Every structure is written in C-alpha cells, then in structure tokens.
C-alpha cells in the first residue's frame, strides 16, 4: 500500500498529469491484488507471481514516466 501511495504522490509532485495517475492506479490495483492473493494463500508460486508482476509494474511505471516526460518536454 505504501509503494502504491508513493507512486500516486509522484504524479502531482513531478507534474506527470492525469495519464500517469491513471496508469499508476491501474497498475497499483494489480499489484495489490497479487499481494492479497499471496497473503490469502502464502506459497512459493504466489510469491513468484507477485515478484514477476512487481518487475512488470516498475517497468511500466518508468516507461510511462519516460513517455510523458518526452511528450511534455520534447
């Protein structure tokens, strides 16, 4: 939850706009869903799914930040 909150705070602080916030909310929901699944059923398979999603989560967030920065400040 703290990770998700920090990614949401980054939007207004870095002036990334509503597109970034939408992406951060959507990806954060997916992250929280995977985390809750792991909490309900703690096993290695769930942990690896969360780990794999976390890599995708961060990659897509950084990609969104990069694209938005290039579009707003060419």
C-alpha positions in Angstrom: 0.0 0.0 0.0 2.9 2.4 0.8 4.5 1.7 -2.6 1.2 2.4 -4.4 0.7 5.6 -2.4 4.2 6.8 -3.2 3.7 6.2 -6.9 0.4 8.2 -6.7 2.2 11.1 -4.9 4.8 11.2 -7.6 2.2 12.3 -10.2 1.4 15.7 -8.8 4.9 16.3 -7.4 6.6 15.6 -10.7 3.8 17.2 -12.7 3.2 14.0 -14.7 -0.5 14.6 -15.2 -3.7 12.5 -15.2 -2.5 9.9 -17.7 0.3 8.9 -15.4 -2.1 8.8 -12.4 -4.5 6.6 -14.4 -1.7 4.2 -15.2 -0.4 4.2 -11.6 -3.8 3.5 -10.2 -4.4 0.6 -12.7 -1.0 -0.9 -12.1 -1.3 -0.4 -8.3 -4.6 -2.3 -8.3 -3.0 -5.2 -10.0 -0.1 -5.1 -7.5 -2.4 -5.0 -4.5 -4.5 -7.9 -6.0 -1.3 -10.1 -6.3 -0.2 -9.1 -2.8 -3.6 -10.0 -1.3 -3.6 -13.3 -3.2 -0.2 -14.1 -1.6 -1.5 -13.2 1.8 -4.5 -15.4 1.4 -2.5 -18.3 0.1 1.2 -18.0 1.0 3.2 -20.3 -1.2 6.1 -20.1 -3.5 4.0 -20.0 -6.7 2.1 -16.9 -5.4 5.3 -15.3 -4.3 6.9 -15.7 -7.7 3.8 -14.3 -9.4 4.0 -11.2 -7.2 7.7 -10.9 -7.9 7.2 -11.2 -11.6 4.4 -8.7 -11.5 6.5 -6.3 -9.5 9.1 -6.2 -12.3 6.4 -5.5 -14.9 4.8 -2.9 -12.6 8.0 -0.9 -12.2 9.0 -1.3 -15.8 5.6 0.1 -17.0 5.7 2.9 -14.5 9.1 4.0 -15.6 8.1 3.7 -19.2 5.0 5.8 -18.6 7.2 8.5 -16.8 9.6 8.5 -19.7 7.0 8.8 -22.4 5.1 11.5 -20.6 8.4 13.5 -20.0 9.3 13.2 -23.7 5.8 14.3 -24.8 5.6 17.2 -22.4 9.2 18.4 -22.8 10.4 17.3 -26.2 
